[in-house]
Amino acid sequence: MQFIDRTRVIVKAGDGGHGKSAFRREKFVPKGGPSGGDGGRGGDVIFIVDQNMNTLLDFRFHRKFTAKNGENGDIKNQYGANAPACYVKVPPGTIVKDEATGKVLADLTEIGQEAVVCKGGRGGRGNAKFANSANRTPTFAEFGEPGEAKNLILELKLLADVGLVGYPSVGKSSLVASCSAARPEIAEYHFTTITPVLGVVKTDYEKSFVMADIPGLIEGAADGVGLGHDFLRHVERTKLILHIVDASGLEGRDPIDDYHKINAELKKYSEKIARRTQVLVANKIDLPEAQENLPRLKKLAEENGLKFFAISAATREGVQELIDYTGEWLDNYVEEPETEEEVVVYDENEEDPDKITISRNISGELVVSGQNIEKLVKMTNFLNDEAVRRFQYIWRIKNLDEKLREKGAKEGDTIHIGEMEFEFRD
């Protein structure tokens, strides 16, 4: 199965149903009055974490998700039905970002966790809702509010307990294969593993942990060299890092230098990753050349306060001791807030919906922007005189004429609000 950890999707929430303009004209009901019902609410687009998914591969073939629209209101104060939500399944560890702003909309880590990424539009109000002592027979109703539409970026950060880091061909895949049921491709050339590999390692009958082989880390990975820049994000959620080095040095590299270079890349990518607990693991000790480097590696571990293990993934020498220690460490692991990753999730409620911004487009024409004013334009039926008068009344309350004059609006200028154009009259 292909591993996809970043993709782009298009989501569109349902529009609200239109309100109804109607009057009761029944026998024995004098002065029946307005009886138009409200439209139903459009469906939300909701992302939900599914434990059966571990990649974003499904989104490679299905990129657009649209919720249904709410039903229109009807006569006799009948409300339109609300549309059901559109649920989209994502794997645990998914971060949802708005492509236009780059803001994080949701960080989905727990099984069953939900996040509304696009809100459905409110149903338009029927004319019965606008009846009052001053206007007992309103003839207008609102259009439904359009649902939100967004282009989203989905990024997957694997939820693994233990991450394996190290240069290519140091034996990370061999270690995963030796202690779990995962079967990554293993060969004697660099970048054999081109996607992260997850393996479940059992420590006893009831306990286990998830180990992730993070491929492609070399010097310059944080700047995009090799494959590491694509997969460094997967190290962020791990609790423990097993730093694998080739004790034999058969690749022509010094394992001490490898250790320092990989740590430099981790620190360059994220200070939090650099502070994460590491275990130094010297692999390939079954080869004669490894014996010369083991004393140096033990000294390195002591100088840096690291736990040290010498193993051979090929013969499984020392592997069980490493697994036992890792399982015991995870059992005693206590989350520390200062070392946990901070994902700032954008809160749209922080923005003032009544705020109005006036700017000029590339043609020099004035553009009025604001959540509520744009919503009002979309929901107003400009073919109905009463609806237009209501819109003009709200326009005056918001003091838009004065604000436009301050921005240089003159008689006959074109004013843009959403998709509508208005002519300014002074």
C-alpha positions as CSV (number, residue, x, y, z in Angstrom):
1,M,0.0,0.0,0.0
2,Q,1.3,3.5,-0.9
3,F,2.0,5.8,2.0
4,I,0.6,9.3,1.5
5,D,1.1,11.8,4.3
6,R,0.2,15.1,2.7
7,T,-2.6,16.0,0.3
8,R,-5.0,18.7,-0.7
9,V,-8.8,18.4,-0.6
10,I,-11.8,20.7,-1.4
11,V,-14.7,20.8,1.0
12,K,-18.1,22.6,0.6
13,A,-20.7,22.7,3.3
14,G,-24.4,22.7,2.4
15,D,-26.3,25.9,1.7
16,G,-29.2,26.8,3.9
17,G,-32.7,26.4,2.5
18,H,-34.6,29.5,1.3
19,G,-37.3,31.0,3.5
20,K,-40.8,31.0,2.1
21,S,-43.0,34.0,1.5
22,A,-46.6,32.9,1.9
23,F,-50.0,34.0,3.5
24,R,-52.8,32.1,5.0
25,R,-56.0,32.4,3.0
26,E,-58.2,29.8,4.6
27,K,-61.9,29.9,5.3
28,F,-62.8,31.0,8.8
29,V,-59.3,32.3,9.4
30,P,-59.7,36.1,9.2
31,K,-56.6,38.1,8.6
32,G,-54.5,35.0,8.5
33,G,-51.3,36.9,8.0
34,P,-47.9,35.7,6.8
35,S,-47.2,32.0,7.1
36,G,-43.9,31.4,5.3
37,G,-41.6,28.9,7.1
38,D,-37.9,29.0,7.5
39,G,-35.4,27.0,5.4
40,G,-33.4,24.2,6.9
41,R,-29.8,24.4,7.8
42,G,-27.2,23.1,5.4
43,G,-25.0,20.1,6.3
44,D,-21.6,20.6,8.0
45,V,-18.4,18.9,6.8
46,I,-17.0,17.0,9.7
47,F,-13.7,15.2,9.9
48,I,-13.7,12.2,12.2
49,V,-10.7,10.0,13.2
50,D,-11.0,6.4,12.1
51,Q,-8.8,3.8,13.7
52,N,-8.8,1.7,10.5
53,M,-6.9,4.3,8.5
54,N,-3.1,4.9,8.7
55,T,-2.5,6.9,5.5
56,L,-4.1,9.6,3.4
57,L,-4.1,7.4,0.4
58,D,-7.9,7.5,0.0
59,F,-7.7,11.3,-0.6
60,R,-5.6,10.7,-3.7
61,F,-8.6,9.5,-5.6
62,H,-11.4,11.4,-3.8
63,R,-10.5,15.0,-3.2
64,K,-13.9,16.8,-3.1
65,F,-16.5,16.5,-0.3
66,T,-19.8,18.3,-0.5
67,A,-22.6,18.3,2.1
68,K,-26.2,18.5,1.1
69,N,-28.3,21.7,1.2
70,G,-31.1,22.4,3.6
71,E,-34.6,22.1,2.3
72,N,-36.6,25.3,1.6
73,G,-39.4,26.5,3.9
74,D,-43.0,26.0,2.9
75,I,-46.5,27.4,3.5
76,K,-48.3,27.2,6.9
77,N,-45.1,27.9,8.8
78,Q,-43.5,24.6,7.7
79,Y,-39.8,24.6,8.3
80,G,-37.4,22.9,5.8
81,A,-35.5,19.9,7.0
82,N,-31.9,20.3,8.1
83,A,-29.4,18.5,5.9
84,P,-27.3,15.7,7.4
85,A,-23.6,16.3,8.0
86,C,-21.0,15.0,5.6
87,Y,-18.5,12.9,7.6
88,V,-15.0,12.4,6.2
89,K,-12.8,9.7,7.8
90,V,-9.1,10.6,8.5
91,P,-6.3,8.6,10.2
92,P,-5.2,9.5,13.7
93,G,-2.5,12.2,13.7
94,T,-4.0,14.3,10.9
95,I,-3.6,18.1,11.0
96,V,-6.1,20.1,9.0
97,K,-4.8,23.5,7.6
98,D,-6.6,26.2,5.5
99,E,-4.7,26.4,2.3
100,A,-5.5,30.2,1.9
101,T,-4.3,31.3,5.3
102,G,-2.1,28.5,6.5
103,K,-4.0,28.4,9.8
104,V,-4.4,25.1,11.6
105,L,-8.2,24.3,11.8
106,A,-7.9,21.0,13.7
107,D,-5.4,18.6,15.2
108,L,-7.0,15.1,15.2
109,T,-5.3,12.6,17.4
110,E,-7.9,10.6,19.3
111,I,-10.0,7.8,17.9
112,G,-13.5,9.1,17.3
113,Q,-12.4,12.8,17.6
114,E,-14.5,15.1,15.4
115,A,-13.9,18.6,14.0
116,V,-16.3,20.7,12.0
117,V,-14.1,22.1,9.2
118,C,-16.9,23.7,7.2
119,K,-20.1,25.0,8.7
120,G,-23.4,24.6,6.8
121,G,-25.4,27.8,6.0
122,R,-28.3,28.9,8.2
123,G,-31.7,28.5,6.7
124,G,-33.3,31.7,5.4
125,R,-36.2,33.1,7.5
126,G,-39.7,33.0,6.1
127,N,-41.8,36.1,6.0
128,A,-43.7,35.0,9.2
129,K,-40.5,35.9,11.1
130,F,-40.5,39.5,9.9
131,A,-44.0,40.4,11.1
132,N,-44.2,43.0,13.7
133,S,-46.4,45.8,14.9
134,A,-45.1,48.2,12.3
135,N,-45.3,45.7,9.4
136,R,-47.9,43.0,9.9
137,T,-47.8,41.7,6.4
138,P,-44.2,41.4,5.2
139,T,-43.9,40.1,1.7
140,F,-40.2,39.1,1.7
141,A,-38.2,36.2,3.0
142,E,-34.5,35.5,3.2
143,F,-32.4,33.3,0.9
144,G,-30.5,30.6,2.6
145,E,-27.0,31.4,3.8
146,P,-24.3,29.8,1.6
147,G,-22.3,27.1,3.3
148,E,-18.6,27.6,3.8
149,A,-16.2,26.3,1.1
150,K,-12.5,25.8,1.7
151,N,-9.4,24.3,0.1
152,L,-7.6,22.3,2.9
153,I,-4.2,20.8,3.3
154,L,-4.1,17.5,5.3
155,E,-0.8,16.5,6.9
156,L,-0.3,13.2,8.7
157,K,2.1,12.9,11.6
158,L,2.4,9.3,12.6
159,L,1.3,8.5,16.2
160,A,4.1,6.2,17.1
161,D,5.5,5.6,20.6
162,V,9.1,5.1,19.4
163,G,10.8,6.6,16.4
164,L,14.0,5.2,14.7
165,V,16.3,7.8,13.3
166,G,19.7,7.5,11.6
167,Y,21.5,7.5,8.4
168,P,20.4,5.3,5.5
169,S,21.5,1.6,5.7
170,V,22.3,1.6,9.4
171,G,19.7,-1.1,9.9
172,K,16.5,0.7,11.0
173,S,14.3,-1.4,8.7
174,S,16.1,-4.6,9.8
175,L,15.4,-3.7,13.5
176,V,11.7,-3.2,12.8
177,A,11.5,-6.5,10.9
178,S,13.3,-8.4,13.6
179,C,11.0,-7.3,16.5
180,S,7.6,-6.8,14.8
181,A,5.4,-8.3,12.1
182,A,6.2,-5.4,9.7
183,R,8.1,-6.4,6.6
184,P,9.8,-3.4,5.1
185,E,12.0,-3.8,2.0
186,I,15.6,-4.4,3.0
187,A,18.5,-4.1,0.6
188,E,22.1,-3.0,0.5
189,Y,21.6,0.5,-1.0
190,H,20.6,3.9,0.4
191,F,17.0,4.9,0.5
192,T,15.7,1.4,0.2
193,T,12.9,2.6,2.6
194,I,11.3,5.6,1.0
195,T,8.2,5.8,3.2
196,P,7.8,5.5,7.0
197,V,7.1,2.0,8.3
198,L,5.1,1.2,11.4
199,G,5.6,-2.0,13.4
200,V,3.8,-3.1,16.5
201,V,6.2,-4.6,19.1
202,K,4.9,-6.8,21.8
203,T,6.6,-6.6,25.2
204,D,4.5,-9.2,26.9
205,Y,1.1,-10.9,26.5
206,E,-1.0,-7.7,27.1
207,K,1.5,-4.8,26.3
208,S,2.9,-3.5,23.1
209,F,4.2,-0.3,21.5
210,V,4.3,1.2,18.0
211,M,7.7,1.6,16.4
212,A,8.2,3.9,13.4
213,D,11.1,3.7,10.9
214,I,11.7,7.3,9.7
215,P,13.6,7.0,6.4
216,G,16.0,9.2,4.6
217,L,17.7,11.3,7.3
218,I,21.0,12.6,6.1
219,E,23.0,15.8,6.5
220,G,20.9,18.7,5.2
221,A,17.6,16.9,5.6
222,A,16.0,19.9,7.4
223,D,16.8,22.0,4.3
224,G,15.3,19.5,1.9
225,V,18.3,17.2,1.1
226,G,17.4,13.5,0.6
227,L,14.0,12.3,1.9
228,G,14.3,13.5,5.4
229,H,12.5,16.9,5.0
230,D,9.4,15.0,3.9
231,F,9.3,12.8,7.0
232,L,10.8,14.8,9.8
233,R,7.3,15.7,10.9
234,H,6.7,12.1,11.9
235,V,9.3,12.3,14.6
236,E,7.4,15.1,16.4
237,R,4.7,12.9,18.0
238,T,7.0,10.1,19.2
239,K,7.8,9.8,22.9
240,L,11.2,8.1,22.6
241,I,13.9,8.2,19.9
242,L,16.1,5.3,19.2
243,H,19.1,6.7,17.4
244,I,20.6,3.9,15.3
245,V,24.3,4.1,14.2
246,D,26.3,1.6,12.1
247,A,29.0,0.5,14.6
248,S,30.9,-1.3,11.8
249,G,31.5,1.9,9.7
250,L,31.4,-0.2,6.5
251,E,29.7,2.7,4.6
252,G,32.9,4.7,5.0
253,R,31.3,7.0,7.6
254,D,32.3,7.4,11.3
255,P,29.3,6.5,13.6
256,I,30.3,9.3,16.0
257,D,30.0,11.9,13.2
258,D,26.7,10.3,12.0
259,Y,25.3,10.8,15.5
260,H,26.2,14.5,15.7
261,K,25.1,15.2,12.1
262,I,21.6,13.6,12.6
263,N,21.1,15.4,15.9
264,A,22.1,18.7,14.3
265,E,19.4,18.1,11.7
266,L,16.8,17.3,14.3
267,K,17.7,20.4,16.3
268,K,17.5,22.5,13.1
269,Y,14.1,21.2,12.3
270,S,12.7,21.5,15.9
271,E,14.1,22.3,19.3
272,K,11.5,20.2,20.9
273,I,12.5,17.1,18.9
274,A,16.2,17.8,19.9
275,R,15.2,17.7,23.5
276,R,13.3,14.5,23.3
277,T,14.8,11.5,25.2
278,Q,17.1,9.4,23.0
279,V,18.6,5.9,23.3
280,L,21.9,5.3,21.4
281,V,21.8,2.0,19.6
282,A,24.9,0.6,18.0
283,N,23.8,-1.9,15.3
284,K,25.8,-4.5,13.3
285,I,27.9,-5.6,16.2
286,D,28.1,-9.1,14.5
287,L,30.7,-7.6,12.1
288,P,34.3,-7.7,13.2
289,E,34.8,-4.0,12.4
290,A,32.2,-3.0,14.9
291,Q,34.4,-4.0,17.9
292,E,36.8,-1.1,17.3
293,N,34.0,1.5,17.5
294,L,32.0,0.2,20.5
295,P,34.2,1.7,23.2
296,R,34.0,5.1,21.5
297,L,30.2,4.8,21.2
298,K,29.8,3.8,24.9
299,K,31.9,6.9,25.8
300,L,29.7,9.1,23.6
301,A,26.6,7.8,25.3
302,E,28.1,8.4,28.8
303,E,29.1,11.9,27.9
304,N,25.6,12.8,26.7
305,G,23.8,10.9,29.4
306,L,22.2,8.4,27.0
307,K,21.2,4.8,27.5
308,F,23.4,2.6,25.3
309,F,22.6,-0.7,23.6
310,A,24.8,-2.8,21.3
311,I,22.7,-5.0,19.0
312,S,22.7,-7.0,15.8
313,A,19.3,-6.7,14.0
314,A,20.5,-9.5,11.7
315,T,21.2,-12.1,14.5
316,R,18.8,-10.5,17.1
317,E,21.7,-10.2,19.6
318,G,20.8,-7.6,22.1
319,V,17.4,-6.9,20.5
320,Q,15.3,-8.3,23.3
321,E,17.1,-6.3,25.9
322,L,16.5,-3.2,23.9
323,I,12.7,-4.0,23.5
324,D,12.4,-4.8,27.3
325,Y,14.0,-1.5,28.2
326,T,11.9,0.5,25.7
327,G,8.7,-1.1,27.0
328,E,9.6,-0.4,30.6
329,W,10.5,3.2,29.8
330,L,7.2,3.7,28.0
331,D,5.3,2.2,31.0
332,N,6.9,4.9,33.2
333,Y,6.6,7.7,30.8
334,V,4.9,10.8,32.1
335,E,3.9,13.5,29.6
336,E,5.6,16.8,30.3
337,P,3.6,19.9,29.0
338,E,6.8,21.9,28.3
339,T,8.1,19.1,26.0
340,E,4.9,18.4,24.1
341,E,4.3,19.7,20.7
342,E,2.3,22.9,20.6
343,V,-0.1,23.0,17.7
344,V,-2.0,26.3,17.7
345,V,-5.5,25.6,16.4
346,Y,-7.2,28.6,14.9
347,D,-10.3,29.8,16.6
348,E,-12.6,31.5,14.1
349,N,-14.7,32.9,17.0
350,E,-11.8,35.3,17.8
351,E,-12.8,37.4,14.7
352,D,-15.5,40.0,15.1
353,P,-18.3,39.1,12.6
354,D,-19.5,42.7,12.5
355,K,-16.1,44.1,11.6
356,I,-16.2,45.9,8.2
357,T,-13.1,46.5,6.1
358,I,-13.1,48.9,3.1
359,S,-10.3,48.5,0.5
360,R,-9.7,49.0,-3.2
361,N,-9.3,46.3,-5.8
362,I,-6.8,46.3,-8.7
363,S,-9.2,48.4,-10.7
364,G,-9.3,51.1,-8.0
365,E,-13.0,50.3,-7.1
366,L,-14.0,50.1,-3.4
367,V,-14.6,46.7,-1.9
368,V,-16.6,46.3,1.4
369,S,-15.6,43.2,3.3
370,G,-17.0,41.7,6.5
371,Q,-18.6,38.5,7.6
372,N,-22.0,39.8,8.5
373,I,-22.4,42.4,5.7
374,E,-21.4,39.8,3.0
375,K,-23.8,37.3,4.5
376,L,-26.6,40.0,4.4
377,V,-26.0,40.6,0.7
378,K,-26.1,36.9,-0.1
379,M,-29.3,36.3,1.8
380,T,-31.2,39.4,0.5
381,N,-33.7,39.1,-2.4
382,F,-33.1,42.3,-4.3
383,L,-36.0,41.6,-6.6
384,N,-38.4,42.4,-3.6
385,D,-38.9,46.0,-2.7
386,E,-39.5,45.3,0.9
387,A,-36.3,43.3,1.1
388,V,-34.4,46.1,-0.5
389,R,-35.8,48.6,2.0
390,R,-34.7,46.4,4.8
391,F,-31.2,46.2,3.3
392,Q,-31.0,50.0,3.0
393,Y,-32.1,50.4,6.6
394,I,-29.3,48.0,7.9
395,W,-26.9,49.9,5.6
396,R,-27.7,53.2,7.3
397,I,-27.5,51.6,10.8
398,K,-23.9,50.4,10.0
399,N,-23.1,54.0,8.8
400,L,-21.6,52.6,5.6
401,D,-22.2,55.8,3.6
402,E,-19.9,57.8,6.0
403,K,-17.3,55.1,6.0
404,L,-17.2,55.0,2.2
405,R,-16.9,58.8,2.0
406,E,-13.9,58.6,4.3
407,K,-12.3,56.2,1.9
408,G,-12.9,58.6,-1.0
409,A,-16.2,57.3,-2.5
410,K,-17.9,59.7,-4.9
411,E,-21.2,60.0,-6.7
412,G,-21.6,57.1,-9.2
413,D,-18.7,55.0,-7.9
414,T,-19.1,51.2,-8.0
415,I,-19.1,49.5,-4.6
416,H,-18.4,45.7,-4.4
417,I,-19.8,43.6,-1.6
418,G,-19.2,39.9,-2.3
419,E,-20.5,39.1,-5.8
420,M,-22.8,42.2,-5.8
421,E,-22.1,45.6,-7.2
422,F,-23.8,48.8,-6.0
423,E,-23.7,52.4,-7.2
424,F,-22.8,55.0,-4.6
425,R,-25.3,57.8,-4.3
426,D,-24.3,60.8,-2.2
